[in-house]
Amino acid sequence: MRIIRLLFFLGLMIIPLLTIIKPAAGEGNGKTVYVIPVQQEIERGLEAFLERTIDDAEKAGADHIIFEINTPGGRVDSANKIAQLIRNTKIPTTAYIIKDAFSAGAYIALNANEIVMKPSTMMGSAAVINAQGNTAGKKAESAWIAEMEAAAELNNRDPKYARAMADENIEIKELGLEKGKLLTLTANQALKVGYAENIVDDRQELLSYLKLDDAKVTEVNLSLAEKVARVVTSPIVVAILFSIGFLGLAIELFTPGFGIAGTIGLLSLSLYFFGHMIAGLAGWESIALFVLGLVFLFLEIFVPGGIIGLLGVIAVIAGLVMAAGSVTTVAISIGIAVVVTVIGSFIFLKYFGYRGPLRKLILFDSTSTEKGYVSNDQRADLTGRIAESITPLRPSGTAELDGEYLDVVTEGSFIQKGKKLKIVKVQGSRIVVREVKEDVLEKGGD
């Protein structure tokens, strides 16, 4: 069974990384066009995909690159790196907006040499927001607006429209844009203000516009590994993988042997590292650091002191951060995972109990009087006997009984020295007394 799990794990780590390339029929006129999709959310996985495919196009000596864009936006840091990739290539580039290019998608489009749009498509609405969906701080907003303007100026476009896409304080009367709203350009508006060079119905018409009708078209698609990486690098998925991974390993500590929970936990964390490696974020050093942290945490069970455990926690967190490249993403994800793990572990222990490998190291049996355990001598024979206070009882003090000194306590009242006391209760080492009046003693009552 362990061999099967090991083979499954290794199989996951060596998923084919080859890109699926679909060359168009025919050899063309000697020119080559690479068509690269920029679709769905912009994140680290897309960044790694574009870096590789642009490099492939350069090595293949491509004459033109078309980026087919349809995205709601995404991470600003990834958009910045993608923009740098587009700016740095010597191959002419065209951003072909096939549906929408919002937020970071509009920024990426502005970095291409030309922008061509399909009818009824839009671009713009590029305010920078944080992970919670709120507008970012003034510093981040100012930097993003400057990036938008610089991208527009790169290809001689009027920067005021790019600024209006990111700054709701801009008013553009000719487009009917009022303050308090972000600019979103339709295809016709973009053509009118110089933010699009043409409007075409399909790719073939685009190639005709670019004078590349007979060019060989190489359409690049995401490989299976890159598709996994795009999903895994999403902050939401990272939090889910952490939660499953931590909870699975925690439950494994509560059960004998190594079973399904531990396997699922390891696969979740392996998937996290695998996806980030494909995205170009994680290296083997981050995995090694994470594994070392787990080893330290395991050794902490047998080596008391806390230092090894602390080093283990630091190594585990450092490995996760190194793989993600974002302290914020990892911190939020770990926080969510810890809450899920604590709640899940509590529910598991409540309904299934502890049957884990540490059972031999942890004392689970309780000691009680009902089970015959007595922590001190029981003086039940003292109950009802008469002693004498030799110190004031406030409410505790010392009493004498047949030459034996006893530490006693009253029921709450103050009793002077030299008074007769009746022992009314004995609870372990606690002897409770009550003052007895002389006339009561003479009558033989309480």
C-alpha positions in Angstrom: 0.0 0.0 0.0 2.8 2.4 0.9 4.5 1.6 -2.5 1.3 2.5 -4.3 1.0 5.8 -2.4 4.7 6.6 -3.2 4.2 5.9 -6.9 1.0 8.0 -7.0 2.9 10.9 -5.3 5.8 10.6 -7.8 3.4 10.5 -10.7 1.8 13.7 -9.5 5.2 15.4 -9.4 6.1 14.4 -12.9 3.0 15.4 -14.8 4.1 16.1 -18.3 5.1 19.7 -18.7 5.0 19.9 -22.4 2.8 22.6 -24.0 0.1 21.6 -26.3 0.8 23.4 -29.6 -1.7 23.5 -32.5 0.0 24.6 -35.7 -2.4 25.8 -38.4 -2.7 23.8 -41.6 -0.3 24.8 -44.3 3.3 26.2 -44.2 2.3 29.8 -45.1 4.6 32.3 -46.8 7.5 31.7 -44.4 6.2 34.0 -41.7 5.1 32.6 -38.3 2.6 34.1 -35.9 2.2 32.9 -32.4 -1.3 33.2 -30.8 -1.1 33.2 -27.0 -4.2 33.3 -24.9 -4.4 35.8 -21.9 -7.6 34.6 -20.4 -9.3 34.2 -17.0 -7.8 35.8 -13.9 -4.3 37.2 -14.1 -2.1 35.4 -11.6 1.2 33.7 -11.1 0.4 30.7 -13.2 -0.5 32.9 -16.2 2.7 34.9 -15.7 4.8 31.7 -15.9 2.9 30.5 -18.9 3.4 33.8 -20.8 7.1 33.9 -19.9 7.6 30.4 -21.4 5.6 30.9 -24.5 7.1 34.3 -25.4 10.5 32.7 -25.0 9.4 29.8 -27.3 8.2 32.4 -29.9 11.5 34.1 -29.7 13.5 30.9 -30.1 11.3 29.9 -33.0 12.0 33.2 -34.7 8.3 34.2 -34.8 7.4 37.3 -36.9 4.4 38.4 -34.7 2.8 37.6 -31.4 -1.0 37.9 -30.9 -2.3 38.0 -27.4 -5.9 37.0 -27.3 -7.3 38.8 -24.2 -10.4 38.0 -22.2 -9.8 38.7 -18.5 -11.5 40.4 -15.6 -8.1 41.4 -14.2 -6.2 40.0 -11.3 -2.9 40.5 -9.5 -1.1 43.7 -10.1 2.4 42.3 -9.5 1.7 39.5 -12.1 0.4 42.1 -14.5 3.5 44.2 -14.1 5.8 41.3 -14.9 3.7 40.3 -17.9 3.9 43.8 -19.1 7.7 43.7 -18.8 7.8 40.5 -20.8 5.7 42.2 -23.6 7.8 45.3 -23.6 11.1 43.4 -23.7 10.4 41.1 -26.6 11.7 42.3 -30.0 8.8 40.6 -31.8 5.9 42.9 -32.8 2.9 42.3 -30.6 -0.8 42.8 -30.9 -3.4 42.7 -28.1 -6.5 41.2 -29.6 -9.4 41.8 -27.2 -11.9 39.0 -27.9 -14.3 39.8 -25.1 -13.2 42.0 -22.2 -10.0 43.5 -20.9 -10.7 44.9 -17.5 -8.4 46.1 -14.8 -4.9 44.5 -15.2 -6.1 43.1 -18.5 -6.4 46.7 -19.9 -2.9 47.4 -18.6 -1.5 44.4 -20.4 -3.2 45.4 -23.6 -1.8 48.9 -23.4 1.8 47.4 -23.4 1.3 45.8 -26.8 2.4 47.6 -30.0 -1.2 47.5 -31.3 -4.6 46.9 -29.9 -7.4 45.4 -32.0 -10.8 44.6 -30.6 -13.8 42.5 -31.6 -17.1 44.3 -31.9 -19.0 44.7 -28.6 -15.9 44.2 -26.5 -14.7 46.5 -23.7 -11.5 47.6 -21.9 -10.9 49.7 -18.8 -12.2 49.9 -15.3 -8.7 49.4 -13.8 -8.9 50.5 -10.2 -6.4 48.7 -8.0 -8.0 46.7 -5.2 -6.7 44.6 -2.3 -7.3 40.9 -1.5 -10.5 41.9 0.4 -12.0 43.6 -2.6 -11.5 47.1 -1.2 -9.7 50.0 -2.8 -6.0 50.0 -2.1 -4.2 52.7 -0.2 -3.2 56.1 -1.8 0.3 55.0 -2.3 -0.6 51.9 -4.3 -3.3 53.8 -6.2 -0.8 56.5 -7.2 1.8 53.9 -8.4 -0.8 52.0 -10.4 -2.1 55.2 -12.1 1.4 56.1 -13.1 1.9 52.6 -14.5 -1.3 52.9 -16.6 -0.2 56.3 -18.0 3.3 55.0 -18.8 1.8 52.1 -20.7 -0.4 54.4 -22.7 2.5 56.7 -23.5 4.6 53.8 -24.6 2.7 53.6 -27.8 1.8 57.2 -28.2 -1.7 57.0 -26.7 -3.3 59.9 -24.8 -2.6 59.0 -21.1 -5.6 60.8 -19.8 -7.8 57.9 -20.8 -5.6 55.4 -19.1 -5.7 57.6 -16.0 -9.5 57.8 -16.1 -9.6 53.9 -16.2 -7.8 53.9 -12.8 -8.8 57.2 -11.2 -12.5 57.9 -10.5 -11.8 61.6 -10.0 -11.3 62.2 -13.8 -14.1 63.7 -15.9 -14.2 63.2 -19.7 -17.2 65.0 -21.1 -16.8 63.8 -24.7 -17.3 60.3 -23.5 -19.9 61.1 -21.0 -17.7 60.1 -18.1 -18.6 61.8 -14.8 -16.5 62.0 -11.6 -17.0 59.0 -9.3 -16.9 56.4 -12.2 -14.0 54.6 -13.8 -13.6 54.7 -17.6 -14.6 51.7 -19.6 -14.2 52.0 -23.4 -16.3 50.1 -25.9 -14.6 49.0 -29.1 -15.9 52.0 -31.0 -14.9 54.4 -28.3 -11.4 52.9 -28.1 -11.0 53.3 -31.8 -12.2 56.9 -31.6 -9.7 57.9 -28.9 -6.8 56.0 -30.4 -6.8 53.1 -27.9 -7.5 50.6 -30.6 -6.1 50.5 -34.1 -8.9 48.4 -35.6 -12.1 46.4 -35.0 -12.3 43.0 -36.6 -14.8 40.1 -36.5 -12.4 37.2 -36.2 -8.8 36.1 -36.2 -8.6 35.7 -39.9 -9.6 39.3 -40.4 -7.0 40.3 -37.9 -4.3 38.5 -39.8 -5.5 40.2 -43.0 -5.2 43.6 -41.2 -1.7 42.7 -40.0 -0.8 41.6 -43.6 -0.1 38.1 -42.3 -2.9 36.2 -44.2 -0.6 33.5 -45.4 1.5 33.2 -42.3 1.9 30.0 -40.4 -0.2 30.3 -37.2 1.0 28.5 -34.1 -1.7 28.5 -31.4 -0.3 27.8 -28.0 -2.4 26.3 -25.3 -1.8 25.6 -21.6 -0.4 22.2 -20.8 -2.0 20.1 -18.2 0.7 21.0 -15.7 0.2 24.7 -16.4 -3.6 24.4 -16.0 -3.0 22.9 -12.6 -0.5 25.6 -11.7 -3.0 28.4 -12.7 -5.6 26.9 -10.3 -3.2 26.1 -7.5 -1.6 29.5 -7.4 -5.0 31.2 -6.7 -5.1 32.6 -3.1 -8.5 30.9 -2.5 -7.2 27.5 -3.6 -4.0 28.0 -1.5 -6.1 28.5 1.6 -8.1 25.3 0.7 -5.0 23.2 0.2 -3.5 24.4 3.4 -6.7 23.6 5.3 -6.9 20.1 3.8 -3.2 19.5 4.3 -3.0 20.6 7.9 -6.2 18.9 9.0 -5.2 15.7 7.2 -1.8 15.6 9.0 -3.4 16.5 12.3 -6.0 13.7 12.1 -3.2 11.3 11.2 -1.7 12.0 14.6 -5.0 10.9 16.2 -5.2 7.6 14.4 -2.9 4.5 14.3 -0.7 3.9 11.3 -0.6 6.1 8.2 -3.9 6.2 6.4 -6.2 8.1 4.1 -6.2 11.4 6.1 -2.4 11.6 6.1 -2.2 10.7 2.4 -4.8 13.4 1.4 -2.9 15.9 3.6 0.4 15.2 2.0 -1.1 15.3 -1.5 -2.7 18.6 -0.8 0.6 20.2 0.3 2.4 18.4 -2.6 0.0 19.9 -5.0 0.6 23.4 -3.5 4.4 23.0 -4.1 4.0 21.4 -7.5 1.8 24.2 -8.8 4.1 26.9 -7.5 7.1 25.1 -9.0 5.4 25.1 -12.4 4.6 28.7 -12.0 8.3 29.4 -11.5 7.8 30.5 -7.9 8.9 27.6 -5.8 12.2 25.7 -5.9 13.5 22.5 -4.3 14.9 24.6 -1.5 11.4 25.6 -0.4 10.3 22.0 -0.4 13.4 20.9 1.5 12.9 23.6 4.1 9.2 22.6 4.6 10.1 18.9 5.0 12.9 19.8 7.5 10.3 21.7 9.5 8.0 18.7 9.6 11.0 16.5 10.8 11.7 19.0 13.6 8.1 19.0 14.7 8.1 15.2 14.8 11.4 15.2 16.9 9.8 17.7 19.3 7.5 14.9 20.5 10.6 13.0 21.8 12.9 15.8 22.7 11.3 18.2 25.2 12.3 21.8 25.5 10.4 23.6 22.7 13.4 24.8 20.8 13.3 22.1 18.1 9.5 22.6 17.8 10.0 26.4 17.4 12.6 25.8 14.7 10.2 23.4 13.0 7.4 25.9 12.9 9.7 28.6 11.5 11.0 26.2 8.8 7.5 25.1 7.8 6.3 28.7 7.4 9.4 29.8 5.7 9.1 26.9 3.1 5.5 27.9 2.4 6.3 31.6 2.0 9.3 30.9 -0.2 7.1 28.8 -2.5 4.3 31.4 -2.7 6.5 34.5 -2.9 3.8 36.4 -0.9 3.9 36.7 2.8 0.4 38.1 2.9 -1.2 35.2 0.9 0.5 32.6 3.1 -0.3 34.4 6.4 -4.0 34.6 5.5 -4.1 31.0 4.2 -2.3 29.7 7.3 -4.6 31.6 9.6 -7.6 30.0 7.8 -6.0 26.6 7.9 -5.2 26.7 11.6 -8.9 27.6 12.4 -10.2 24.8 10.2 -7.7 22.3 11.7 -8.5 23.2 15.3 -12.3 22.9 14.7 -11.9 19.7 12.6 -9.6 18.1 15.2 -12.0 18.9 18.0 -14.9 17.3 16.2 -12.8 14.3 15.3 -11.6 13.7 18.8 -15.1 14.2 20.2 -16.7 11.6 18.0 -13.9 9.1 17.4 -11.5 9.7 20.4 -7.7 9.4 20.4 -6.2 6.3 19.0 -3.0 7.7 17.5 0.7 6.8 17.6 1.4 8.9 20.6 -0.9 6.9 22.9 2.1 5.1 24.4 3.8 8.4 25.2 0.8 10.2 26.7 -0.9 9.3 30.0 -4.6 9.1 29.3 -5.7 7.3 32.5 -7.2 9.6 35.2 -6.7 9.2 38.9 -9.6 9.6 41.2 -10.9 8.5 44.6 -13.6 6.5 42.9 -10.9 4.4 41.2 -9.1 3.9 44.6 -6.4 6.6 44.2 -5.8 8.5 47.4 -3.3 11.4 47.4 -3.0 11.6 51.2 -4.0 9.9 54.4 -7.7 10.0 54.9 -8.6 11.0 58.5 -12.3 10.1 58.4 -11.9 8.8 62.0 -11.6 12.3 63.3 -15.1 13.3 62.3 -17.2 14.0 65.4 -14.4 14.2 67.8 -13.7 17.2 70.1 -10.5 19.2 69.9 -9.3 22.5 71.3 -8.0 25.6 69.5 -4.5 26.5 70.5 -4.4 29.5 68.2 -7.1 31.9 67.0 -8.9 30.5 63.9 -9.3 33.3 61.3 -10.7 31.0 60.0 -7.7 28.7 59.8 -5.4 27.8 62.6 -4.1 25.0 64.8 -6.1 22.7 67.1 -5.0 20.0 69.5 -6.5 16.5 69.8 -5.1 14.0 72.3 -1.7 15.6 72.0 -1.8 15.8 68.2 -1.6 19.2 66.5 -4.0 19.6 63.5 -4.3 22.2 60.9 -8.0 23.1 60.9 -10.4 25.6 59.3 -13.7 26.9 60.5 -16.9 27.0 58.5 -16.3 30.8 58.2 -16.6 32.2 61.7 -13.8 33.5 63.9 -12.9 31.3 66.9 -10.7 32.4 69.8 -7.8 30.5 71.3 -8.7 27.9 74.0 -12.2 27.0 72.6 -13.6 23.6 72.3 -14.0 22.5 68.7 -16.0 19.7 67.0 -14.6 18.2 63.8 -17.6 18.2 61.5 -16.0 17.2 58.2 -12.7 15.8 56.8 -12.0 16.3 53.1 -8.5 14.9 52.3 -6.1 17.1 54.2 -8.8 19.7 55.0 -10.3 19.4 58.5 -13.4 21.6 59.1 -14.3 22.5 62.7 -17.1 24.2 64.6 -17.0 25.8 68.0 -18.9 23.9 70.7 -20.4 25.8 73.6 -19.6 24.6 77.2 -23.3 24.1 78.1 -23.8 21.9 75.0 -20.9 19.7 76.0 -22.4 19.3 79.5 -25.7 18.2 78.0 -23.9 16.0 75.5 -25.4 17.6 72.4 -24.1 19.7 69.5 
